[in-house]
Amino acid sequence: MILDFEPGDKVYNPSAKEWGIGQVQSVIKDKVTVNFENVGKKVINSNNIELKKINDKN
């Protein structure tokens, strides 16, 4: 699986929307570190949790 995330991308977890919007801090193999507005920093295993990218382009 190739992840389409880069540091700085804005994302959310559709299965835990209460976490709020997060900003990708780093991507190492299948682990994505995200700093979420409501729950702080989480290390996400992309094999178990699917993050959705927020498109900031208008």
PDB file of N, H, CA, C and O in Angstrom:
ATOM      1  N   MET A   1       0.846  -1.192   0.000  1.00  0.00           N
ATOM      2  CA  MET A   1       0.000   0.000   0.000  1.00  0.00           C
ATOM      3  C   MET A   1       0.885   1.246   0.000  1.00  0.00           C
ATOM      4  O   MET A   1       1.801   1.367   0.813  1.00  0.00           O
ATOM      5  N   ILE A   2       0.611   2.140  -0.889  1.00  0.00           N
ATOM      6  H   ILE A   2      -0.133   2.042  -1.550  1.00  0.00           H
ATOM      7  CA  ILE A   2       1.330   3.412  -0.938  1.00  0.00           C
ATOM      8  C   ILE A   2       0.433   4.476  -0.329  1.00  0.00           C
ATOM      9  O   ILE A   2      -0.699   4.677  -0.770  1.00  0.00           O
ATOM     10  N   LEU A   3       0.946   5.150   0.682  1.00  0.00           N
ATOM     11  H   LEU A   3       1.865   4.987   1.040  1.00  0.00           H
ATOM     12  CA  LEU A   3       0.155   6.177   1.352  1.00  0.00           C
ATOM     13  C   LEU A   3       0.328   7.506   0.639  1.00  0.00           C
ATOM     14  O   LEU A   3       1.432   7.879   0.244  1.00  0.00           O
ATOM     15  N   ASP A   4      -0.771   8.205   0.482  1.00  0.00           N
ATOM     16  H   ASP A   4      -1.668   7.902   0.802  1.00  0.00           H
ATOM     17  CA  ASP A   4      -0.761   9.485  -0.207  1.00  0.00           C
ATOM     18  C   ASP A   4      -0.828  10.632   0.803  1.00  0.00           C
ATOM     19  O   ASP A   4      -1.605  11.573   0.641  1.00  0.00           O
ATOM     20  N   PHE A   5      -0.007  10.536   1.841  1.00  0.00           N
ATOM     21  H   PHE A   5       0.624   9.772   1.972  1.00  0.00           H
ATOM     22  CA  PHE A   5       0.037  11.580   2.864  1.00  0.00           C
ATOM     23  C   PHE A   5       1.437  12.150   2.954  1.00  0.00           C
ATOM     24  O   PHE A   5       2.429  11.438   2.804  1.00  0.00           O
ATOM     25  N   GLU A   6       1.497  13.453   3.203  1.00  0.00           N
ATOM     26  H   GLU A   6       0.691  14.031   3.325  1.00  0.00           H
ATOM     27  CA  GLU A   6       2.767  14.131   3.416  1.00  0.00           C
ATOM     28  C   GLU A   6       2.634  14.976   4.674  1.00  0.00           C
ATOM     29  O   GLU A   6       1.531  15.394   5.023  1.00  0.00           O
ATOM     30  N   PRO A   7       3.751  15.233   5.363  1.00  0.00           N
ATOM     31  CA  PRO A   7       3.677  16.125   6.521  1.00  0.00           C
ATOM     32  C   PRO A   7       3.019  17.449   6.146  1.00  0.00           C
ATOM     33  O   PRO A   7       3.337  18.055   5.123  1.00  0.00           O
ATOM     34  N   GLY A   8       2.095  17.881   6.999  1.00  0.00           N
ATOM     35  H   GLY A   8       1.837  17.389   7.831  1.00  0.00           H
ATOM     36  CA  GLY A   8       1.365  19.115   6.757  1.00  0.00           C
ATOM     37  C   GLY A   8      -0.039  18.891   6.224  1.00  0.00           C
ATOM     38  O   GLY A   8      -0.885  19.780   6.315  1.00  0.00           O
ATOM     39  N   ASP A   9      -0.299  17.700   5.662  1.00  0.00           N
ATOM     40  H   ASP A   9       0.389  16.978   5.588  1.00  0.00           H
ATOM     41  CA  ASP A   9      -1.641  17.405   5.159  1.00  0.00           C
ATOM     42  C   ASP A   9      -2.641  17.421   6.305  1.00  0.00           C
ATOM     43  O   ASP A   9      -2.327  17.016   7.424  1.00  0.00           O
ATOM     44  N   LYS A  10      -3.848  17.893   6.015  1.00  0.00           N
ATOM     45  H   LYS A  10      -4.104  18.222   5.106  1.00  0.00           H
ATOM     46  CA  LYS A  10      -4.947  17.881   6.982  1.00  0.00           C
ATOM     47  C   LYS A  10      -5.789  16.626   6.720  1.00  0.00           C
ATOM     48  O   LYS A  10      -6.143  16.329   5.579  1.00  0.00           O
ATOM     49  N   VAL A  11      -6.102  15.898   7.797  1.00  0.00           N
ATOM     50  H   VAL A  11      -5.814  16.139   8.724  1.00  0.00           H
ATOM     51  CA  VAL A  11      -6.830  14.637   7.681  1.00  0.00           C
ATOM     52  C   VAL A  11      -7.863  14.518   8.803  1.00  0.00           C
ATOM     53  O   VAL A  11      -7.859  15.298   9.756  1.00  0.00           O
ATOM     54  N   TYR A  12      -8.742  13.530   8.669  1.00  0.00           N
ATOM     55  H   TYR A  12      -8.745  12.897   7.895  1.00  0.00           H
ATOM     56  CA  TYR A  12      -9.632  13.161   9.760  1.00  0.00           C
ATOM     57  C   TYR A  12      -9.831  11.656   9.735  1.00  0.00           C
ATOM     58  O   TYR A  12      -9.583  10.997   8.725  1.00  0.00           O
ATOM     59  N   ASN A  13     -10.282  11.122  10.861  1.00  0.00           N
ATOM     60  H   ASN A  13     -10.483  11.657  11.682  1.00  0.00           H
ATOM     61  CA  ASN A  13     -10.553   9.702  10.990  1.00  0.00           C
ATOM     62  C   ASN A  13     -12.064   9.520  10.914  1.00  0.00           C
ATOM     63  O   ASN A  13     -12.768   9.879  11.858  1.00  0.00           O
ATOM     64  N   PRO A  14     -12.586   8.968   9.807  1.00  0.00           N
ATOM     65  CA  PRO A  14     -14.036   8.849   9.653  1.00  0.00           C
ATOM     66  C   PRO A  14     -14.695   8.008  10.743  1.00  0.00           C
ATOM     67  O   PRO A  14     -15.874   8.203  11.039  1.00  0.00           O
ATOM     68  N   SER A  15     -13.959   7.079  11.343  1.00  0.00           N
ATOM     69  H   SER A  15     -13.001   6.920  11.103  1.00  0.00           H
ATOM     70  CA  SER A  15     -14.543   6.241  12.391  1.00  0.00           C
ATOM     71  C   SER A  15     -14.431   6.880  13.774  1.00  0.00           C
ATOM     72  O   SER A  15     -14.961   6.339  14.744  1.00  0.00           O
ATOM     73  N   ALA A  16     -13.741   8.038  13.881  1.00  0.00           N
ATOM     74  H   ALA A  16     -13.311   8.478  13.093  1.00  0.00           H
ATOM     75  CA  ALA A  16     -13.627   8.758  15.155  1.00  0.00           C
ATOM     76  C   ALA A  16     -13.618  10.260  14.871  1.00  0.00           C
ATOM     77  O   ALA A  16     -12.635  10.950  15.142  1.00  0.00           O
ATOM     78  N   LYS A  17     -14.731  10.753  14.320  1.00  0.00           N
ATOM     79  H   LYS A  17     -15.529  10.193  14.100  1.00  0.00           H
ATOM     80  CA  LYS A  17     -14.802  12.163  13.935  1.00  0.00           C
ATOM     81  C   LYS A  17     -14.645  13.104  15.123  1.00  0.00           C
ATOM     82  O   LYS A  17     -14.271  14.264  14.953  1.00  0.00           O
ATOM     83  N   GLU A  18     -14.934  12.603  16.337  1.00  0.00           N
ATOM     84  H   GLU A  18     -15.239  11.661  16.475  1.00  0.00           H
ATOM     85  CA  GLU A  18     -14.775  13.436  17.530  1.00  0.00           C
ATOM     86  C   GLU A  18     -13.313  13.810  17.789  1.00  0.00           C
ATOM     87  O   GLU A  18     -13.045  14.719  18.575  1.00  0.00           O
ATOM     88  N   TRP A  19     -12.360  13.123  17.141  1.00  0.00           N
ATOM     89  H   TRP A  19     -12.577  12.385  16.502  1.00  0.00           H
ATOM     90  CA  TRP A  19     -10.951  13.494  17.268  1.00  0.00           C
ATOM     91  C   TRP A  19     -10.693  14.857  16.638  1.00  0.00           C
ATOM     92  O   TRP A  19      -9.732  15.536  17.001  1.00  0.00           O
ATOM     93  N   GLY A  20     -11.544  15.264  15.696  1.00  0.00           N
ATOM     94  H   GLY A  20     -12.325  14.713  15.401  1.00  0.00           H
ATOM     95  CA  GLY A  20     -11.370  16.535  15.009  1.00  0.00           C
ATOM     96  C   GLY A  20     -10.420  16.410  13.837  1.00  0.00           C
ATOM     97  O   GLY A  20     -10.065  15.311  13.411  1.00  0.00           O
ATOM     98  N   ILE A  21     -10.022  17.548  13.332  1.00  0.00           N
ATOM     99  H   ILE A  21     -10.310  18.441  13.678  1.00  0.00           H
ATOM    100  CA  ILE A  21      -9.099  17.606  12.199  1.00  0.00           C
ATOM    101  C   ILE A  21      -7.686  17.421  12.717  1.00  0.00           C
ATOM    102  O   ILE A  21      -7.318  17.952  13.765  1.00  0.00           O
ATOM    103  N   GLY A  22      -6.907  16.670  11.976  1.00  0.00           N
ATOM    104  H   GLY A  22      -7.206  16.239  11.124  1.00  0.00           H
ATOM    105  CA  GLY A  22      -5.521  16.428  12.355  1.00  0.00           C
ATOM    106  C   GLY A  22      -4.566  16.881  11.274  1.00  0.00           C
ATOM    107  O   GLY A  22      -4.931  17.006  10.105  1.00  0.00           O
ATOM    108  N   GLN A  23      -3.336  17.125  11.689  1.00  0.00           N
ATOM    109  H   GLN A  23      -3.039  17.024  12.639  1.00  0.00           H
ATOM    110  CA  GLN A  23      -2.287  17.483  10.734  1.00  0.00           C
ATOM    111  C   GLN A  23      -1.225  16.396  10.773  1.00  0.00           C
ATOM    112  O   GLN A  23      -0.713  16.048  11.837  1.00  0.00           O
ATOM    113  N   VAL A  24      -0.901  15.863   9.595  1.00  0.00           N
ATOM    114  H   VAL A  24      -1.317  16.145   8.730  1.00  0.00           H
ATOM    115  CA  VAL A  24       0.109  14.810   9.492  1.00  0.00           C
ATOM    116  C   VAL A  24       1.464  15.380   9.903  1.00  0.00           C
ATOM    117  O   VAL A  24       1.894  16.418   9.401  1.00  0.00           O
ATOM    118  N   GLN A  25       2.127  14.684  10.824  1.00  0.00           N
ATOM    119  H   GLN A  25       1.778  13.840  11.232  1.00  0.00           H
ATOM    120  CA  GLN A  25       3.451  15.076  11.285  1.00  0.00           C
ATOM    121  C   GLN A  25       4.548  14.294  10.552  1.00  0.00           C
ATOM    122  O   GLN A  25       5.568  14.858  10.154  1.00  0.00           O
ATOM    123  N   SER A  26       4.319  12.983  10.381  1.00  0.00           N
ATOM    124  H   SER A  26       3.491  12.525  10.705  1.00  0.00           H
ATOM    125  CA  SER A  26       5.307  12.158   9.688  1.00  0.00           C
ATOM    126  C   SER A  26       4.643  10.901   9.143  1.00  0.00           C
ATOM    127  O   SER A  26       3.584  10.484   9.614  1.00  0.00           O
ATOM    128  N   VAL A  27       5.284  10.307   8.144  1.00  0.00           N
ATOM    129  H   VAL A  27       6.144  10.646   7.761  1.00  0.00           H
ATOM    130  CA  VAL A  27       4.833   9.052   7.554  1.00  0.00           C
ATOM    131  C   VAL A  27       6.052   8.146   7.458  1.00  0.00           C
ATOM    132  O   VAL A  27       7.018   8.460   6.762  1.00  0.00           O
ATOM    133  N   ILE A  28       6.000   7.020   8.164  1.00  0.00           N
ATOM    134  H   ILE A  28       5.216   6.766   8.730  1.00  0.00           H
ATOM    135  CA  ILE A  28       7.095   6.046   8.121  1.00  0.00           C
ATOM    136  C   ILE A  28       6.474   4.682   7.861  1.00  0.00           C
ATOM    137  O   ILE A  28       5.783   4.126   8.715  1.00  0.00           O
ATOM    138  N   LYS A  29       6.729   4.156   6.680  1.00  0.00           N
ATOM    139  H   LYS A  29       7.291   4.607   5.987  1.00  0.00           H
ATOM    140  CA  LYS A  29       6.131   2.902   6.208  1.00  0.00           C
ATOM    141  C   LYS A  29       4.622   3.007   6.320  1.00  0.00           C
ATOM    142  O   LYS A  29       4.023   3.862   5.668  1.00  0.00           O
ATOM    143  N   ASP A  30       3.980   2.159   7.132  1.00  0.00           N
ATOM    144  H   ASP A  30       4.467   1.464   7.662  1.00  0.00           H
ATOM    145  CA  ASP A  30       2.515   2.188   7.236  1.00  0.00           C
ATOM    146  C   ASP A  30       2.032   2.920   8.483  1.00  0.00           C
ATOM    147  O   ASP A  30       0.859   2.825   8.845  1.00  0.00           O
ATOM    148  N   LYS A  31       2.930   3.651   9.142  1.00  0.00           N
ATOM    149  H   LYS A  31       3.883   3.728   8.848  1.00  0.00           H
ATOM    150  CA  LYS A  31       2.582   4.414  10.343  1.00  0.00           C
ATOM    151  C   LYS A  31       2.526   5.904  10.017  1.00  0.00           C
ATOM    152  O   LYS A  31       3.475   6.478   9.482  1.00  0.00           O
ATOM    153  N   VAL A  32       1.394   6.514  10.353  1.00  0.00           N
ATOM    154  H   VAL A  32       0.624   6.048  10.788  1.00  0.00           H
ATOM    155  CA  VAL A  32       1.197   7.944  10.112  1.00  0.00           C
ATOM    156  C   VAL A  32       1.010   8.610  11.469  1.00  0.00           C
ATOM    157  O   VAL A  32       0.080   8.275  12.202  1.00  0.00           O
ATOM    158  N   THR A  33       1.883   9.545  11.807  1.00  0.00           N
ATOM    159  H   THR A  33       2.638   9.818  11.211  1.00  0.00           H
ATOM    160  CA  THR A  33       1.742  10.302  13.051  1.00  0.00           C
ATOM    161  C   THR A  33       0.956  11.568  12.745  1.00  0.00           C
ATOM    162  O   THR A  33       1.326  12.361  11.880  1.00  0.00           O
ATOM    163  N   VAL A  34      -0.157  11.738  13.492  1.00  0.00           N
ATOM    164  H   VAL A  34      -0.458  11.093  14.195  1.00  0.00           H
ATOM    165  CA  VAL A  34      -1.073  12.847  13.248  1.00  0.00           C
ATOM    166  C   VAL A  34      -1.342  13.563  14.567  1.00  0.00           C
ATOM    167  O   VAL A  34      -1.569  12.925  15.595  1.00  0.00           O
ATOM    168  N   ASN A  35      -1.315  14.886  14.529  1.00  0.00           N
ATOM    169  H   ASN A  35      -1.131  15.405  13.694  1.00  0.00           H
ATOM    170  CA  ASN A  35      -1.669  15.693  15.697  1.00  0.00           C
ATOM    171  C   ASN A  35      -3.107  16.172  15.504  1.00  0.00           C
ATOM    172  O   ASN A  35      -3.377  17.059  14.694  1.00  0.00           O
ATOM    173  N   PHE A  36      -4.036  15.561  16.272  1.00  0.00           N
ATOM    174  H   PHE A  36      -3.816  14.840  16.929  1.00  0.00           H
ATOM    175  CA  PHE A  36      -5.457  15.890  16.167  1.00  0.00           C
ATOM    176  C   PHE A  36      -5.812  17.006  17.136  1.00  0.00           C
ATOM    177  O   PHE A  36      -5.235  17.104  18.219  1.00  0.00           O
ATOM    178  N   GLU A  37      -6.779  17.863  16.738  1.00  0.00           N
ATOM    179  H   GLU A  37      -7.248  17.784  15.858  1.00  0.00           H
ATOM    180  CA  GLU A  37      -7.144  19.029  17.540  1.00  0.00           C
ATOM    181  C   GLU A  37      -7.791  18.667  18.872  1.00  0.00           C
ATOM    182  O   GLU A  37      -7.653  19.424  19.833  1.00  0.00           O
ATOM    183  N   ASN A  38      -8.493  17.535  18.964  1.00  0.00           N
ATOM    184  H   ASN A  38      -8.605  16.921  18.183  1.00  0.00           H
ATOM    185  CA  ASN A  38      -9.209  17.207  20.194  1.00  0.00           C
ATOM    186  C   ASN A  38      -8.553  16.133  21.051  1.00  0.00           C
ATOM    187  O   ASN A  38      -8.862  16.022  22.238  1.00  0.00           O
ATOM    188  N   VAL A  39      -7.657  15.343  20.476  1.00  0.00           N
ATOM    189  H   VAL A  39      -7.407  15.432  19.513  1.00  0.00           H
ATOM    190  CA  VAL A  39      -7.065  14.232  21.237  1.00  0.00           C
ATOM    191  C   VAL A  39      -5.540  14.221  21.196  1.00  0.00           C
ATOM    192  O   VAL A  39      -4.913  13.321  21.755  1.00  0.00           O
ATOM    193  N   GLY A  40      -4.943  15.201  20.546  1.00  0.00           N
ATOM    194  H   GLY A  40      -5.452  15.932  20.091  1.00  0.00           H
ATOM    195  CA  GLY A  40      -3.484  15.276  20.507  1.00  0.00           C
ATOM    196  C   GLY A  40      -2.870  14.326  19.494  1.00  0.00           C
ATOM    197  O   GLY A  40      -3.500  13.965  18.500  1.00  0.00           O
ATOM    198  N   LYS A  41      -1.643  13.929  19.757  1.00  0.00           N
ATOM    199  H   LYS A  41      -1.132  14.223  20.565  1.00  0.00           H
ATOM    200  CA  LYS A  41      -0.861  13.149  18.801  1.00  0.00           C
ATOM    201  C   LYS A  41      -1.234  11.673  18.860  1.00  0.00           C
ATOM    202  O   LYS A  41      -1.310  11.077  19.934  1.00  0.00           O
ATOM    203  N   LYS A  42      -1.464  11.102  17.693  1.00  0.00           N
ATOM    204  H   LYS A  42      -1.403  11.586  16.820  1.00  0.00           H
ATOM    205  CA  LYS A  42      -1.776   9.683  17.554  1.00  0.00           C
ATOM    206  C   LYS A  42      -0.894   9.097  16.466  1.00  0.00           C
ATOM    207  O   LYS A  42      -0.647   9.734  15.442  1.00  0.00           O
ATOM    208  N   VAL A  43      -0.422   7.880  16.697  1.00  0.00           N
ATOM    209  H   VAL A  43      -0.623   7.363  17.529  1.00  0.00           H
ATOM    210  CA  VAL A  43       0.289   7.138  15.660  1.00  0.00           C
ATOM    211  C   VAL A  43      -0.715   6.148  15.080  1.00  0.00           C
ATOM    212  O   VAL A  43      -1.194   5.250  15.773  1.00  0.00           O
ATOM    213  N   ILE A  44      -1.020   6.326  13.815  1.00  0.00           N
ATOM    214  H   ILE A  44      -0.631   7.056  13.253  1.00  0.00           H
ATOM    215  CA  ILE A  44      -2.056   5.551  13.140  1.00  0.00           C
ATOM    216  C   ILE A  44      -1.412   4.468  12.284  1.00  0.00           C
ATOM    217  O   ILE A  44      -0.533   4.750  11.470  1.00  0.00           O
ATOM    218  N   ASN A  45      -1.854   3.225  12.475  1.00  0.00           N
ATOM    219  H   ASN A  45      -2.568   2.996  13.137  1.00  0.00           H
ATOM    220  CA  ASN A  45      -1.436   2.147  11.584  1.00  0.00           C
ATOM    221  C   ASN A  45      -2.406   2.146  10.416  1.00  0.00           C
ATOM    222  O   ASN A  45      -3.583   1.827  10.584  1.00  0.00           O
ATOM    223  N   SER A  46      -1.926   2.497   9.245  1.00  0.00           N
ATOM    224  H   SER A  46      -0.969   2.756   9.108  1.00  0.00           H
ATOM    225  CA  SER A  46      -2.805   2.658   8.087  1.00  0.00           C
ATOM    226  C   SER A  46      -3.402   1.331   7.613  1.00  0.00           C
ATOM    227  O   SER A  46      -4.316   1.324   6.789  1.00  0.00           O
ATOM    228  N   ASN A  47      -2.893   0.212   8.127  1.00  0.00           N
ATOM    229  H   ASN A  47      -2.150   0.217   8.796  1.00  0.00           H
ATOM    230  CA  ASN A  47      -3.497  -1.078   7.798  1.00  0.00           C
ATOM    231  C   ASN A  47      -4.786  -1.294   8.590  1.00  0.00           C
ATOM    232  O   ASN A  47      -5.632  -2.095   8.193  1.00  0.00           O
ATOM    233  N   ASN A  48      -4.939  -0.577   9.715  1.00  0.00           N
ATOM    234  H   ASN A  48      -4.252   0.074  10.038  1.00  0.00           H
ATOM    235  CA  ASN A  48      -6.097  -0.763  10.592  1.00  0.00           C
ATOM    236  C   ASN A  48      -7.083   0.394  10.539  1.00  0.00           C
ATOM    237  O   ASN A  48      -8.283   0.187  10.720  1.00  0.00           O
ATOM    238  N   ILE A  49      -6.604   1.601  10.294  1.00  0.00           N
ATOM    239  H   ILE A  49      -5.629   1.769  10.147  1.00  0.00           H
ATOM    240  CA  ILE A  49      -7.448   2.799  10.295  1.00  0.00           C
ATOM    241  C   ILE A  49      -7.234   3.551   8.996  1.00  0.00           C
ATOM    242  O   ILE A  49      -6.101   3.829   8.605  1.00  0.00           O
ATOM    243  N   GLU A  50      -8.330   3.878   8.334  1.00  0.00           N
ATOM    244  H   GLU A  50      -9.251   3.653   8.652  1.00  0.00           H
ATOM    245  CA  GLU A  50      -8.233   4.626   7.081  1.00  0.00           C
ATOM    246  C   GLU A  50      -8.481   6.105   7.357  1.00  0.00           C
ATOM    247  O   GLU A  50      -9.572   6.496   7.772  1.00  0.00           O
ATOM    248  N   LEU A  51      -7.471   6.907   7.124  1.00  0.00           N
ATOM    249  H   LEU A  51      -6.585   6.589   6.787  1.00  0.00           H
ATOM    250  CA  LEU A  51      -7.604   8.361   7.261  1.00  0.00           C
ATOM    251  C   LEU A  51      -8.095   8.953   5.953  1.00  0.00           C
ATOM    252  O   LEU A  51      -7.790   8.442   4.875  1.00  0.00           O
ATOM    253  N   LYS A  52      -8.848  10.024   6.053  1.00  0.00           N
ATOM    254  H   LYS A  52      -9.095  10.439   6.929  1.00  0.00           H
ATOM    255  CA  LYS A  52      -9.314  10.734   4.871  1.00  0.00           C
ATOM    256  C   LYS A  52      -8.633  12.105   4.829  1.00  0.00           C
ATOM    257  O   LYS A  52      -8.582  12.826   5.826  1.00  0.00           O
ATOM    258  N   LYS A  53      -8.119  12.438   3.660  1.00  0.00           N
ATOM    259  H   LYS A  53      -8.160  11.853   2.850  1.00  0.00           H
ATOM    260  CA  LYS A  53      -7.460  13.733   3.482  1.00  0.00           C
ATOM    261  C   LYS A  53      -8.502  14.819   3.253  1.00  0.00           C
ATOM    262  O   LYS A  53      -9.480  14.612   2.535  1.00  0.00           O
ATOM    263  N   ILE A  54      -8.285  15.970   3.864  1.00  0.00           N
ATOM    264  H   ILE A  54      -7.490  16.138   4.447  1.00  0.00           H
ATOM    265  CA  ILE A  54      -9.144  17.135   3.653  1.00  0.00           C
ATOM    266  C   ILE A  54      -8.494  17.972   2.573  1.00  0.00           C
ATOM    267  O   ILE A  54      -7.333  18.365   2.684  1.00  0.00           O
ATOM    268  N   ASN A  55      -9.253  18.239   1.533  1.00  0.00           N
ATOM    269  H   ASN A  55     -10.197  17.920   1.443  1.00  0.00           H
ATOM    270  CA  ASN A  55      -8.720  19.009   0.414  1.00  0.00           C
ATOM    271  C   ASN A  55      -8.892  20.500   0.694  1.00  0.00           C
ATOM    272  O   ASN A  55     -10.013  21.009   0.715  1.00  0.00           O
ATOM    273  N   ASP A  56      -7.774  21.195   0.910  1.00  0.00           N
ATOM    274  H   ASP A  56      -6.864  20.781   0.893  1.00  0.00           H
ATOM    275  CA  ASP A  56      -7.802  22.624   1.224  1.00  0.00           C
ATOM    276  C   ASP A  56      -7.923  23.497  -0.016  1.00  0.00           C
ATOM    277  O   ASP A  56      -8.134  24.705   0.091  1.00  0.00           O
ATOM    278  N   LYS A  57      -7.790  22.889  -1.196  1.00  0.00           N
ATOM    279  H   LYS A  57      -7.619  21.908  -1.283  1.00  0.00           H
ATOM    280  CA  LYS A  57      -7.807  23.696  -2.422  1.00  0.00           C
ATOM    281  C   LYS A  57      -9.232  24.120  -2.732  1.00  0.00           C
ATOM    282  O   LYS A  57     -10.151  23.301  -2.714  1.00  0.00           O
ATOM    283  N   ASN A  58      -9.412  25.404  -3.015  1.00  0.00           N
ATOM    284  H   ASN A  58      -8.665  26.069  -3.030  1.00  0.00           H
ATOM    285  CA  ASN A  58     -10.757  25.924  -3.325  1.00  0.00           C
ATOM    286  C   ASN A  58     -10.935  26.080  -4.814  1.00  0.00           C
ATOM    287  O   ASN A  58     -11.998  26.504  -5.268  1.00  0.00           O
TER     288      ASN A  58
END
